[in-house]
Amino acid sequence: MALNCKKNLKIDKPIEQCAVFGVASKDKTFTISRQLYLGLISQQHRGQESTGISILKTGGSIVTYKNKGLVSQVLNDKALSKLWGNVGIAHNRYATTGAQEYDSLEYIQPYHFKNDEIEFSLAFNGTIPNYHELKQELEAHGRIFITNTDTEVIAQLIAYTANKTDSWPEILKEMSKSLDGSYSLLILTSESDIYAIRDPLGFKPLCIGEMITKERKHYIVSSESCGIDVVGGNLLRDVRPGEIIHLSSEKGIHSEMVIESERTALCQFEFVYFARPDSIIDGVSVAQTRLQLGINLAKNDPILADPHFRENAIVVPVPDSGRSVAVGYAQEAKLPYMEGLMKNRYVWRTFIMPGQKKREAAVKEKLNPIKIFVEGKNVILLDDSIVRGTTTKKIISLIREAGALSVNVRISCPPVIRPCYMGIDFPTTSELIAGRFKELYGNEAYIDEIRKKIGADSLRYQTIEDLMNAIGKGKDQLCMACLTGIYPLKSVNRIIEFEKAISSNRN
């Protein structure tokens, strides 16, 4: 999605953009629309703005159906009954802008491209920071754009490159040289092939699997392994950073080429927040990682050394991503784990509502403390992150109103101090409570100032070292730019320098 749109959102939680899913069946009489539906349902957490699928009909024509809404709303039985084919891709989207124009169907994926020379459909998860430059270059060659997204830039770049060769592996290899960003891409061709591409640094997850029955064999590609699980498939492996995988209903799965990189940069927030707990990403269990993050927070936590505090202490998660962390903390601390907050699952997207009062009211609609559990207790509250701080502050206030003796916040992620340019909608540094307070109060005092601002009795974050240990990957394997301010992409560093120059000229 377009990089320049992120600042319009008023969020208090990180937002992932998209999920991709694809299936190729060897049985040409079998339609895979239901498998695509199930794969998207399993990854609804990665995007709730819109959804869509592209299926190759018999005869080589691609049909795309997409709309705003949840998977179950858009891809109902009536819609699925009309979509027949044995090869297809699918997409869940989280819009990265609040602008009205981005609600049009042209901005919903899969992005179906067709001209007199080529036809394909594209499903994309990520962000291309240098897409403005690429767009200008393509416009100079006469290409006409109808949207303002990096998704269309990728599609136009593919079509432009196809003028030089009709070999899809060569087209994608050439295209990849121009992209400097985070991306997991699925491309459905009119030749009945699916190509899966992961960027050379591996920011976004992507994996492949297969499902073998007596009747037929399916090849599957998914953002998360839970998508493969839900259709009854077996996880084979992750797509390697820089690799292009060819899924053919006739030839099976094979690798077309690999772009080697000296390092990788898998987004650490996949393990902290984004991914479903039952997913495995690059060989690492998300659930086990979150459990370990909780164990890490409990180790050497000074409040646990006070026997008077422990007498009335309980461990409470902020649902849902705080649960595994809270279980790990409770196990290590040997304290009761209690579901002290009830979540209303029918309230969506409260964290991007405009206006402070509306957001705070929405928190109460979404979360309600269970008074019988928290009253008279020292509550240790486990959550995944603090972005702006407004939601955390409201949750603490609700727990206090329910009669808690104290509210002690433990965060499974280190402080988020810088915005993300690789596909997460973190706001600017000045809007991030940790980023702003670190600049105001310095390294020694800013955590305590955050504690005061959110109204907690105590506040502790995960350390970067413990985060890496829990994931089992080092700093040359993870992207932690939002935690360190060190960005692994050249195009992002150019954007930052440009923004600094503009700010300096204004001052």
C-alpha positions as CSV (number, residue, x, y, z in Angstrom):
1,M,0.0,0.0,0.0
2,A,1.0,3.6,-0.5
3,L,3.7,4.7,1.9
4,N,2.6,8.3,2.1
5,C,-0.8,7.4,3.6
6,K,0.2,6.0,6.9
7,K,0.1,9.3,8.8
8,N,-3.6,9.7,8.4
9,L,-4.4,6.9,10.8
10,K,-5.0,7.5,14.5
11,I,-4.0,4.1,15.8
12,D,-3.0,2.8,19.2
13,K,-2.0,-0.7,18.1
14,P,0.3,-1.8,15.2
15,I,-1.6,-2.7,12.0
16,E,-0.5,-5.3,9.6
17,Q,-1.5,-4.7,6.0
18,C,-2.4,-8.0,4.3
19,A,-2.5,-11.8,4.0
20,V,-1.9,-13.7,0.8
21,F,-3.0,-17.3,0.0
22,G,-2.9,-19.4,-3.1
23,V,-3.8,-23.0,-4.3
24,A,-3.0,-25.0,-7.4
25,S,-4.8,-28.3,-7.8
26,K,-3.7,-31.0,-10.3
27,D,-7.4,-31.9,-10.8
28,K,-8.8,-29.6,-13.5
29,T,-12.3,-30.7,-12.6
30,F,-12.0,-29.5,-9.0
31,T,-12.7,-25.9,-8.0
32,I,-10.5,-24.4,-5.2
33,S,-12.8,-21.5,-4.2
34,R,-13.6,-23.1,-0.9
35,Q,-9.9,-23.7,-0.1
36,L,-9.2,-20.0,-0.8
37,Y,-12.0,-19.0,1.4
38,L,-10.7,-21.1,4.3
39,G,-7.2,-19.8,3.8
40,L,-8.4,-16.3,4.1
41,I,-10.6,-17.0,7.1
42,S,-7.7,-18.4,9.0
43,Q,-5.8,-15.1,8.3
44,Q,-8.6,-12.6,8.9
45,H,-6.4,-11.2,11.7
46,R,-4.0,-9.8,9.1
47,G,-6.6,-7.6,7.4
48,Q,-10.3,-6.8,7.8
49,E,-10.9,-4.0,5.4
50,S,-11.5,-6.0,2.2
51,T,-11.0,-9.4,0.7
52,G,-10.9,-11.0,-2.8
53,I,-9.9,-14.0,-4.9
54,S,-8.7,-14.5,-8.5
55,I,-9.4,-17.9,-10.1
56,L,-8.2,-19.1,-13.5
57,K,-11.2,-20.5,-15.4
58,T,-11.0,-23.3,-17.9
59,G,-9.7,-21.8,-21.1
60,G,-7.2,-19.4,-19.5
61,S,-9.4,-16.5,-18.4
62,I,-8.8,-15.0,-14.9
63,V,-11.9,-14.0,-13.0
64,T,-11.5,-11.7,-9.9
65,Y,-14.1,-11.1,-7.3
66,K,-13.4,-8.7,-4.4
67,N,-15.2,-6.2,-2.2
68,K,-15.0,-4.3,1.1
69,G,-15.8,-6.3,4.2
70,L,-14.8,-9.5,6.1
71,V,-14.2,-12.7,4.3
72,S,-17.5,-14.3,5.4
73,Q,-19.4,-11.2,4.2
74,V,-17.7,-10.9,0.8
75,L,-17.0,-14.5,-0.1
76,N,-20.4,-16.0,0.9
77,D,-21.8,-19.2,-0.7
78,K,-23.6,-17.3,-3.4
79,A,-20.3,-15.6,-4.5
80,L,-18.2,-18.8,-4.2
81,S,-20.7,-20.9,-6.2
82,K,-20.0,-18.7,-9.3
83,L,-16.2,-19.0,-9.0
84,W,-14.9,-22.2,-10.7
85,G,-11.3,-23.1,-11.4
86,N,-8.4,-25.3,-10.1
87,V,-5.8,-22.5,-9.7
88,G,-6.2,-19.3,-7.8
89,I,-4.9,-16.7,-5.3
90,A,-6.6,-14.7,-2.6
91,H,-6.0,-11.6,-0.4
92,N,-7.1,-10.0,2.8
93,R,-6.4,-6.2,3.0
94,Y,-5.9,-3.7,5.8
95,A,-6.0,-0.2,4.3
96,T,-3.2,2.0,5.3
97,T,-5.1,5.2,4.8
98,G,-8.3,6.9,5.9
99,A,-8.8,8.8,2.6
100,Q,-12.2,8.2,0.9
101,E,-10.6,7.4,-2.5
102,Y,-8.8,4.4,-1.1
103,D,-12.2,2.7,-0.5
104,S,-12.8,2.1,-4.2
105,L,-12.6,-1.3,-5.7
106,E,-9.5,-0.4,-7.6
107,Y,-7.6,-0.4,-4.3
108,I,-8.8,-3.8,-3.2
109,Q,-6.7,-6.9,-4.1
110,P,-6.0,-9.2,-5.9
111,Y,-5.0,-6.6,-8.5
112,H,-6.1,-7.9,-11.9
113,F,-4.0,-6.6,-14.8
114,K,-4.9,-7.1,-18.4
115,N,-3.9,-5.5,-21.6
116,D,-3.4,-6.6,-25.2
117,E,-0.1,-8.4,-24.4
118,I,-0.4,-9.9,-20.9
119,E,-2.9,-10.9,-18.2
120,F,-2.2,-11.7,-14.5
121,S,-3.5,-11.2,-11.0
122,L,-1.4,-9.9,-8.1
123,A,-1.8,-10.3,-4.3
124,F,0.7,-8.3,-2.3
125,N,1.7,-7.9,1.3
126,G,4.2,-5.2,2.1
127,T,5.4,-1.7,1.3
128,I,7.7,-0.5,-1.5
129,P,9.2,2.8,-0.2
130,N,10.7,3.7,-3.6
131,Y,7.4,3.2,-5.4
132,H,7.2,7.0,-6.2
133,E,10.5,6.9,-8.1
134,L,9.4,3.7,-10.0
135,K,6.0,5.3,-10.8
136,Q,7.7,8.3,-12.3
137,E,10.0,6.2,-14.4
138,L,7.1,4.1,-15.7
139,E,5.0,7.2,-16.5
140,A,8.0,8.5,-18.5
141,H,7.6,5.4,-20.6
142,G,3.9,6.2,-21.2
143,R,2.4,4.0,-18.5
144,I,-0.9,5.4,-17.2
145,F,-1.9,4.8,-13.5
146,I,-5.4,4.7,-12.1
147,T,-4.5,4.4,-8.4
148,N,-1.8,5.8,-6.1
149,T,-0.5,2.5,-4.6
150,D,2.7,0.5,-4.8
151,T,0.6,-2.5,-5.8
152,E,-0.2,-1.0,-9.1
153,V,3.4,0.1,-9.6
154,I,4.4,-3.5,-9.2
155,A,1.8,-4.7,-11.7
156,Q,2.8,-2.0,-14.2
157,L,6.5,-2.9,-13.7
158,I,5.7,-6.5,-14.4
159,A,3.8,-5.6,-17.6
160,Y,6.7,-3.3,-18.7
161,T,9.3,-5.9,-18.1
162,A,7.2,-8.5,-20.0
163,N,7.9,-6.5,-23.2
164,K,11.5,-7.7,-23.0
165,T,10.8,-11.4,-22.4
166,D,7.9,-13.8,-22.2
167,S,9.6,-16.0,-19.5
168,W,7.8,-15.4,-16.2
169,P,10.9,-16.3,-14.1
170,E,13.0,-13.8,-16.1
171,I,10.2,-11.2,-15.8
172,L,10.1,-11.5,-12.0
173,K,13.9,-11.7,-11.7
174,E,14.2,-8.4,-13.6
175,M,11.4,-6.8,-11.7
176,S,12.9,-7.8,-8.3
177,K,16.0,-5.8,-9.1
178,S,13.9,-2.5,-9.1
179,L,12.0,-3.1,-5.8
180,D,13.6,-1.9,-2.6
181,G,11.1,-2.8,0.1
182,S,9.2,-5.5,2.1
183,Y,7.0,-7.8,0.1
184,S,5.5,-11.2,-0.2
185,L,3.9,-11.5,-3.7
186,L,1.6,-14.0,-5.3
187,I,1.1,-13.8,-9.1
188,L,-1.5,-15.8,-10.9
189,T,-0.8,-16.1,-14.7
190,S,-3.1,-16.9,-17.5
191,E,-0.9,-19.9,-18.2
192,S,-2.2,-21.6,-15.0
193,D,0.8,-20.9,-12.8
194,I,1.3,-19.3,-9.4
195,Y,4.6,-17.5,-8.6
196,A,5.4,-16.7,-5.0
197,I,8.1,-14.2,-4.3
198,R,9.6,-13.1,-1.0
199,D,11.8,-10.0,-0.8
200,P,15.6,-10.6,-0.4
201,L,15.5,-9.6,3.3
202,G,12.4,-11.7,4.1
203,F,10.5,-9.0,6.0
204,K,7.1,-10.7,5.5
205,P,6.3,-14.3,6.2
206,L,5.5,-16.7,3.3
207,C,5.4,-20.5,3.3
208,I,4.4,-23.4,1.0
209,G,2.7,-26.7,1.6
210,E,0.8,-29.5,-0.1
211,M,-2.3,-31.5,0.5
212,I,-2.5,-35.1,-0.9
213,T,-5.7,-37.1,-1.0
214,K,-6.7,-40.2,-2.9
215,E,-8.5,-38.1,-5.4
216,R,-6.0,-35.2,-6.0
217,K,-3.0,-33.2,-5.0
218,H,-3.0,-29.5,-4.0
219,Y,0.0,-27.1,-3.8
220,I,-0.5,-24.3,-1.3
221,V,1.2,-21.0,-0.6
222,S,0.3,-18.8,2.4
223,S,1.4,-15.8,4.5
224,E,1.2,-18.0,7.6
225,S,1.3,-21.7,8.1
226,C,-2.1,-21.6,9.8
227,G,-3.6,-21.1,6.4
228,I,-2.1,-24.4,5.2
229,D,-3.3,-26.2,8.4
230,V,-6.9,-25.1,8.0
231,V,-7.3,-26.6,4.5
232,G,-5.8,-29.9,5.7
233,G,-2.4,-29.4,4.1
234,N,1.1,-30.1,5.4
235,L,3.7,-27.3,5.8
236,L,6.7,-28.0,3.6
237,R,8.9,-25.0,4.3
238,D,9.1,-21.3,4.3
239,V,9.9,-19.4,1.0
240,R,13.4,-18.3,1.5
241,P,14.2,-14.6,1.4
242,G,14.9,-13.6,-2.2
243,E,13.4,-16.8,-3.6
244,I,10.8,-17.3,-6.3
245,I,8.7,-20.4,-6.0
246,H,6.7,-21.7,-9.0
247,L,3.5,-23.6,-8.2
248,S,2.3,-25.5,-11.2
249,S,-0.8,-27.7,-11.2
250,E,1.1,-29.9,-13.7
251,K,4.7,-29.8,-12.5
252,G,4.3,-29.3,-8.7
253,I,6.5,-27.0,-6.7
254,H,10.0,-25.9,-7.6
255,S,12.3,-22.9,-7.1
256,E,13.0,-20.7,-10.1
257,M,15.8,-18.6,-8.6
258,V,17.2,-17.1,-5.4
259,I,18.5,-13.6,-4.8
260,E,21.1,-14.0,-2.0
261,S,21.4,-11.3,0.7
262,E,24.1,-11.0,3.4
263,R,21.4,-10.6,6.1
264,T,17.7,-11.1,6.6
265,A,15.2,-8.8,8.3
266,L,12.1,-10.7,9.4
267,C,9.7,-8.4,11.2
268,Q,9.9,-9.1,14.9
269,F,6.3,-7.9,15.3
270,E,5.1,-11.1,13.6
271,F,6.1,-12.9,16.8
272,V,5.0,-10.2,19.2
273,Y,1.6,-9.4,17.8
274,F,0.7,-10.0,14.2
275,A,0.8,-13.8,13.6
276,R,-1.6,-16.3,14.8
277,P,-0.2,-18.3,17.8
278,D,-0.5,-21.6,15.9
279,S,1.7,-20.4,13.0
280,I,5.3,-21.3,12.5
281,I,7.4,-18.7,10.8
282,D,10.9,-19.4,9.5
283,G,11.0,-22.5,11.7
284,V,10.0,-20.6,14.8
285,S,6.7,-21.3,16.8
286,V,4.8,-18.1,17.4
287,A,3.1,-19.5,20.5
288,Q,6.4,-20.8,22.0
289,T,8.0,-17.4,21.4
290,R,5.2,-15.5,23.2
291,L,5.4,-17.9,26.1
292,Q,9.1,-17.3,26.4
293,L,8.6,-13.5,26.2
294,G,6.4,-13.8,29.3
295,I,8.9,-16.0,31.1
296,N,11.6,-13.4,30.3
297,L,9.5,-10.6,31.8
298,A,9.0,-12.5,35.0
299,K,12.6,-13.3,35.5
300,N,14.2,-10.7,37.8
301,D,11.0,-8.6,38.0
302,P,11.6,-6.7,41.3
303,I,7.9,-6.6,42.2
304,L,7.9,-10.4,42.6
305,A,10.4,-10.2,45.4
306,D,7.9,-8.6,47.7
307,P,5.9,-11.3,49.6
308,H,3.2,-8.8,50.7
309,F,2.6,-7.9,47.0
310,R,2.5,-11.5,46.0
311,E,-0.3,-12.4,48.5
312,N,-2.9,-10.6,46.4
313,A,-1.2,-10.7,42.9
314,I,-2.8,-12.0,39.8
315,V,-1.6,-12.1,36.2
316,V,-4.1,-10.7,33.6
317,P,-3.6,-10.6,29.8
318,V,-4.9,-8.0,27.5
319,P,-6.7,-10.2,25.0
320,D,-5.8,-11.7,22.6
321,S,-2.1,-11.5,21.9
322,G,-1.3,-10.9,25.6
323,R,-2.5,-14.4,26.5
324,S,0.5,-16.6,25.7
325,V,2.8,-14.0,27.3
326,A,0.7,-13.9,30.4
327,V,0.7,-17.7,30.7
328,G,4.5,-17.6,30.5
329,Y,4.8,-14.9,33.1
330,A,2.4,-16.6,35.5
331,Q,4.3,-19.9,35.1
332,E,7.6,-18.3,35.8
333,A,6.3,-16.1,38.6
334,K,4.2,-18.9,40.1
335,L,1.2,-16.7,40.4
336,P,-2.5,-17.2,39.4
337,Y,-3.4,-16.5,35.8
338,M,-6.8,-14.9,35.5
339,E,-8.9,-13.7,32.5
340,G,-9.6,-10.4,34.1
341,L,-10.7,-8.6,31.0
342,M,-13.6,-9.6,28.8
343,K,-13.3,-8.8,25.1
344,N,-16.3,-8.1,22.9
345,R,-15.4,-9.9,19.7
346,Y,-18.1,-8.0,17.7
347,V,-16.4,-4.7,18.0
348,W,-13.8,-4.2,15.2
349,R,-11.1,-1.7,14.5
350,T,-11.5,0.5,17.6
351,F,-7.8,1.4,17.5
352,I,-8.2,3.4,14.2
353,M,-11.2,5.4,15.1
354,P,-10.7,9.2,14.7
355,G,-10.9,11.4,17.7
356,Q,-9.6,10.8,21.2
357,K,-13.0,10.6,22.9
358,K,-14.3,8.1,20.4
359,R,-11.2,5.9,20.8
360,E,-11.5,5.9,24.5
361,A,-15.2,5.1,24.4
362,A,-14.5,2.3,22.0
363,V,-12.0,0.7,24.4
364,K,-14.8,0.4,27.0
365,E,-17.1,-1.1,24.3
366,K,-14.4,-3.7,23.4
367,L,-12.9,-4.5,26.9
368,N,-14.6,-4.8,30.2
369,P,-12.9,-5.8,33.5
370,I,-14.3,-8.8,35.5
371,K,-14.7,-7.2,38.8
372,I,-14.9,-10.4,40.9
373,F,-11.4,-11.3,39.7
374,V,-9.5,-8.0,39.9
375,E,-11.1,-6.4,43.0
376,G,-8.7,-6.2,45.9
377,K,-5.8,-7.6,43.7
378,N,-2.4,-6.4,42.6
379,V,-2.9,-6.8,38.9
380,I,0.1,-7.6,36.7
381,L,-1.2,-6.6,33.2
382,L,0.5,-8.3,30.2
383,D,0.2,-6.7,26.8
384,D,2.1,-6.8,23.5
385,S,3.0,-3.2,22.9
386,I,2.3,0.5,23.7
387,V,2.0,2.7,20.7
388,R,0.3,6.0,21.6
389,G,-0.5,5.0,25.1
390,T,-4.2,6.1,25.0
391,T,-5.6,2.6,25.0
392,T,-3.3,1.3,27.7
393,K,-4.2,4.3,29.9
394,K,-7.9,3.6,29.5
395,I,-7.5,-0.1,30.3
396,I,-5.6,0.7,33.4
397,S,-8.3,3.2,34.4
398,L,-11.0,0.5,33.9
399,I,-9.2,-2.0,36.1
400,R,-8.7,0.6,38.8
401,E,-12.4,1.4,38.7
402,A,-13.1,-2.3,39.2
403,G,-11.3,-2.2,42.5
404,A,-7.7,-3.3,41.8
405,L,-5.2,-2.5,44.5
406,S,-2.5,-1.7,41.9
407,V,-2.0,-2.1,38.2
408,N,1.5,-3.2,37.0
409,V,2.1,-3.2,33.3
410,R,4.4,-5.6,31.6
411,I,5.0,-5.3,27.8
412,S,6.3,-8.2,25.7
413,C,7.9,-5.9,23.1
414,P,10.7,-3.3,23.8
415,P,9.6,0.4,23.5
416,V,8.5,1.4,20.0
417,I,10.5,4.6,19.3
418,R,10.5,5.0,15.6
419,P,7.9,4.7,12.7
420,C,7.9,1.8,10.3
421,Y,8.4,2.2,6.6
422,M,8.3,-1.6,5.8
423,G,4.6,-2.2,6.0
424,I,3.3,-1.5,9.6
425,D,1.2,1.5,10.3
426,F,3.2,3.0,13.2
427,P,2.7,6.7,13.4
428,T,5.4,9.4,13.5
429,T,8.0,9.5,16.2
430,S,6.2,12.5,17.8
431,E,3.0,10.4,18.0
432,L,4.7,7.3,19.5
433,I,4.7,7.8,23.3
434,A,8.1,6.0,23.7
435,G,9.7,7.9,20.9
436,R,8.4,11.3,22.1
437,F,9.2,10.7,25.7
438,K,12.7,9.4,25.0
439,E,13.5,12.6,23.1
440,L,12.0,14.7,25.9
441,Y,13.4,12.9,29.0
442,G,16.3,10.8,27.8
443,N,17.2,7.2,28.2
444,E,17.3,7.1,32.0
445,A,13.9,8.7,32.8
446,Y,11.6,8.2,29.8
447,I,10.2,4.8,30.9
448,D,9.1,6.2,34.3
449,E,7.5,9.2,32.5
450,I,5.5,6.8,30.3
451,R,4.4,5.0,33.5
452,K,3.1,8.2,35.0
453,K,1.3,9.2,31.8
454,I,-0.6,5.9,31.5
455,G,-1.3,5.8,35.2
456,A,0.5,2.5,36.0
457,D,2.0,1.6,39.4
458,S,4.9,0.1,37.7
459,L,6.0,-0.5,34.0
460,R,8.6,-2.8,32.5
461,Y,9.3,-3.6,28.9
462,Q,11.0,-6.6,27.2
463,T,14.7,-5.9,26.5
464,I,15.9,-6.2,22.9
465,E,18.3,-9.0,24.0
466,D,15.5,-11.0,25.5
467,L,13.3,-10.4,22.5
468,M,16.0,-11.9,20.2
469,N,16.6,-14.8,22.6
470,A,12.9,-15.6,22.7
471,I,12.6,-15.7,18.9
472,G,15.9,-17.5,18.5
473,K,17.2,-15.1,15.9
474,G,19.9,-12.4,16.0
475,K,20.0,-8.7,15.0
476,D,21.3,-9.7,11.5
477,Q,18.2,-11.9,11.0
478,L,15.4,-9.6,12.3
479,C,14.0,-6.1,11.5
480,M,13.9,-4.1,14.7
481,A,13.9,-0.7,13.1
482,C,10.9,0.5,15.1
483,L,12.9,-0.4,18.3
484,T,16.3,0.9,17.3
485,G,15.9,3.4,14.5
486,I,18.3,1.4,12.3
487,Y,16.6,0.8,9.0
488,P,17.8,-2.0,6.7
489,L,16.6,-0.5,3.4
490,K,18.5,2.1,1.4
491,S,15.3,3.7,0.1
492,V,14.0,4.3,3.7
493,N,17.2,5.9,4.7
494,R,16.9,8.3,1.7
495,I,13.3,9.1,2.8
496,I,14.5,9.8,6.4
497,E,17.3,12.1,5.2
498,F,14.8,13.9,2.9
499,E,12.4,14.4,5.8
500,K,15.2,15.7,8.0
501,A,16.2,18.2,5.4
502,I,12.6,19.5,5.0
503,S,12.3,19.8,8.8
504,S,15.6,21.6,9.0
505,N,14.6,24.1,6.3
506,R,11.3,24.8,8.1
507,N,13.1,25.5,11.3
